[in-house]
Amino acid sequence: MTAATLLVELGSEELPPKALRRLADAYAEALAAGLRSRGYLSGSSQVTPCATPRRLAVTITAVLAVAPDTEVRDKLMPAKIAWTADGSATDALRRKLAQLGRAGLADVRRDESAGGPDRIVVESDGKADYAYLRSLAKGQPLARGLQAALDEAIAKLPIPKVMSYPTPPSGGASGSYFNREKFVRPAHWLVVLHGDAVVPVRALGLDAGRVTGGHRFLGRRDVEIASADAWVDALWNHGKVVAPFDERRRAIEAALAKAAQGDRVVAPDALLDEVTSLVEWPAVYAGTFDPAFLAVPQECLILTMQQNQKYFALTADDGKMRARFLVVSNLATDDPRAIVAGNERVLRARLADAKFFFDQDRRQRLDARLRRLASVVYHNKLGTQAERVERIRAIARAYAPVLGADPALADRAAALAKADLVTDMVGEFPELQGTMGRYYARHDGEDAAVADAIAQHYAPRYAGDALPDGPVAQAVALADKLEAMAGLFGIGQTPTGDKDPFGLRRAALGVLRILIEKRSALALDAAIAAAFRAFAGVAAVKPATAELTAFILDRLRGYLREAGGTANQVEALIAQRPATLETMPARLAAVQAFEALPEAAALASANKRIVNILRKSGAEAAPAVDRAKLAPGAEHDLWATFQSLGPAVEGALARGDFTTALKSLAASKPVVDRFFDEVMVMADDASIRANRLALLAGVAGTMNRVADLSKLAI
């Protein structure tokens, strides 16, 4: 069977740039999956998605021209129904085979070879023996399998918004009517080549051919492709199109670095992907703007460049912005002056708008804007932003002393934290909320800790984001997140499945990261209780402390698993949850070190046995161990061992040395083993039984000071 490279290119009008990469990957994956499931691909087939502003394409190596023959198994009926006792076919089997066009197989005895590609076999389905018809299906030519795979791939594309457009009927535009197709943009050509041969398939009203479209201005309008392997080079040489997305992106990055002339290029991945999706033959040009605009916060200038114009800002090594910018153009020319001048003129107007917003906003103090928050609805059941701010203030004041923050500064920062939402700059660029609040607070003469807290109280905004620095910022950040979670849990707006419209999972993880990574002494239970107290006057909010606590602890499980903990280790820590969470990483490291000890498995099993005995015995245990009632030998030795271990464990815990605390338990293995070998805990004498239960309670208490070791038992 002949194998060759397959090219499937779908040309269209300009595709949405923010969705292009996702569309290209989905198109390639779906098409390859469809061909693979039909047997056309091998393990060595390489799938390469390609995309430009006007095409989605994929090349796949080692694609078969004809799929291999495959065996088809039809389940007929139970064997006892298919044949009589002497092995002859029953009427039921004959009728079934006749329906399938295989009547001749009925006269072949089940213990004889049928010969040829078709035969009846007996196999068990796990419950009974069944008769199966096994036949060989001839492999289909590529055109048939590719047509089905292409239809499936197009139907599965994650198209952000479908367009409906007319296309001429098959055979040309001479018909009296037009068909209508639905796609992300009107499609204009379809190139499908297997090696050097056109595969006769059809999609979106287009018949496959070998002519693709070149660059609108720099290359040939129509480029004929000799073979699938020649496609990339043909587009490069004759069409002035860099077809592979990643190759075009790398070319842009290299050109940006060269044009930067030693400066740093502010090039977030999202912007690089977007400009790569906007050009087919990229060229980078440098422009300048009036340095007077640098008086505007550079975050505003950079965001204006990126969002409105898709320009790249430049900074010096110290991070300060330069009065230069880079633009990625789809037109390569020896004289780019007109292109540069046009872009400079457009940018000048954008920067003037940003400067106007900044100047206007500073005419009014942040605290003078607070009354406007009363007209901004936060949630129809939770009130306005002004009411929310009052709740955040109360929560931040409660957290501040524990976090080492000045309550007055925490209150002031919480009061001003949302004021920039009603500024012109944040109205234009919502991404700058918090950032602009810091600039305006500094302009108003607010304390530096207050200004920083306004900017940082949203942090962390995403995985890996920096955490709030100072205690004031941490108090407001925790208050903001826990207020949101308490309020929304209180009205039943909890995340379900993969739906989390209010970002509560992200907020919970942010709370955990602040408490753990900033080594906060704030107890989680106390933090949640303070958040719900702030809603005391809101009738719609019902206390949901248990639900919110469970939700946050579930995020803690994920956090600890990301830190390298196993499922059992994580459950051991959460089951014995300390009041504060800042020691969780150290406790996890201690549990991991303990599990590496040879004694760990036996001690964990013994601990599990102790926990089960204590749970089943209810309140039978004595309040304390009566030494006089301890039998000499194993029972007394267990008590004596843990009498000495207890202070050692407590001393290690006081030093924060959780690893030493757990490792010291290894010495108890022999006495624990001997106790269970020689002592009957549930003795007939009630007082002896109660004393032994008290002894085990003390042992469990010492063993489980760092984590519930019973959770480590397999």
Secondary structure, 3 states (H helix, E strand, C coil): CCEEEEEEEEEECCCCHHHHHHHHHHHHHHHHHHHHHCCCCCCCCCEEEEEECCEEEEEEEEEECECCCEEEEEEEEEHHHHECCCCCECHHHHHHHHHCCCHHHHHCCCCCCCCCCCEEEEEECCCCEEEEEEEEECCCEHHHHHHHHHHHHHHHCCCCCCEEEEECCCCCCCCCCCEEEEECCCEEEEEEEECCEECCCEECCEECECEEECCCCCCCCEEECCCHHHHHHHHHHHHCCCCCHHHHHHHHHHHHHHHHCCCEEECCHHHHHHHHCCCCCCEEEEEECCHHHHHCCHHHHHHHHHHHHCCEEEECCCCCEEEEEEEEECCCCCCCHHHHHHHHHHHHHHHHHHHHHHHHHCCCCCHHHHHHHHHCEEECCCEEHHHHHHHHHHHHHHHHHHHCCCHHHHHHHHHHCCHHHHCHHHHHCHHHCCHHHHHHHHHHCCCHHHHHHHHHCCCCCCCCCCCCCCHHHHHHHHHHHHHHHHHHHHCCCCCECCECCCCHHHHHHHHHHHHHHCCCCCCHHHHHHHHHHCCCCCCCCCCCHHHHHHHHHHHHHHHHHHCCCCHHHHHHHHHCCCCCCCCHHHHHHHHHHHHCCCCHHHHHHHHHHHHHHHHHHCCCCCCCCCHHHCCCCHHHHHHHHHHHHHHHHHHHHHCCCHHHHHHHHHHHHHHHHHHHHHCCCCCCCHHHHHHHHHHHHHHHHHHCCCCCHHHHCC
